[in-house]
């Protein structure tokens, strides 16, 4: 099995990669830009982000009409661990 395939066995790819992308972001991240980065529909990304917000992994910071995405401390720790596991595989 290839590394990516085994990673997907343990983690749902899109939500895991959303956290990793947020952790590695060099600039501000919005749901629309995140959807493009992980090759996913905007509506699917928003649905997952809402679940992550409820779980305390991310925050939505409203800036006018846009919502800036930021990781919480808990979300950052999980993203670090996901990234570490992905690199080991």
N, C-alpha and C positions, 0 to 999 in steps of 0.2 A: 504494500500500500504506500502511496506517495505521502509526503509530509502533510500536504494540504488536506488530503482525504482523511487522514487519521485525526487531524485537528478538528475537522468538521464532525467527526464521530463524537468527540467530547463536547464541542461547543456549537451552537447555532452560529453560522458564519457571520451573517449581517449584524446582529446585535453585538457580538464580540468585536467585530471590526469597527463598529461605530465608536465603542469606548476607546479602542486603540487609536483611531483617527483623532478623536478629541484630545487624547493625551499627547499625541505627537504634533498637534496643530501649531503652526508658526504664527498664525494670525487668528482673527475672530472667526468663529464658525457658526453658521446658521443651518437650519434644517435643510434648506434647498441645496446649499453647497455640500453638506454631508451626504445627501442623497446622490449627488453626482460622483463624489469621491468613492463611494462604495457600490456604485452601479445598482441603485435601488429606486423604487418609486418614492416620490415625496410623501404620499399618504401612508405608505408602509413605514417610512422613517419616523413620521410624526407619531404614529401609533406606538411604535417601540419606545420612542423618546418619552411619551407620556407615562408608559409603564416604568421606565427608568427613573423618572422624576418622582413618581409615587413611592418607589423603592429607595429613594434618597441617593441615587447615583449621579444625577445631573441637576442643574438649575437652569431655568429659563430666565434670562434677564431681558426684560422688554426695553427696547430702544426705539421709540416711535412705533412704526408698524412692524419692525423686525424683532425677533426674539433671538438674542445671543445665547449660545449654549456654553455652559461651563461645567466641568466635573466637580463634584463634591470631593471631600477627602476620601470617603469610602469608594466613590467611583474611580478615583485616581489609583487607589491601591488595587482595586480589581483589574483595572486596565493594565497596570504594571505586571500583575501576575499572569494575565492572559498573554501579554506580549512575551514574557519570559518563557511560558510554556510553548508558545508558538515557535520561538527560536530554538528551543530544545528539540522539538519534533523535527 
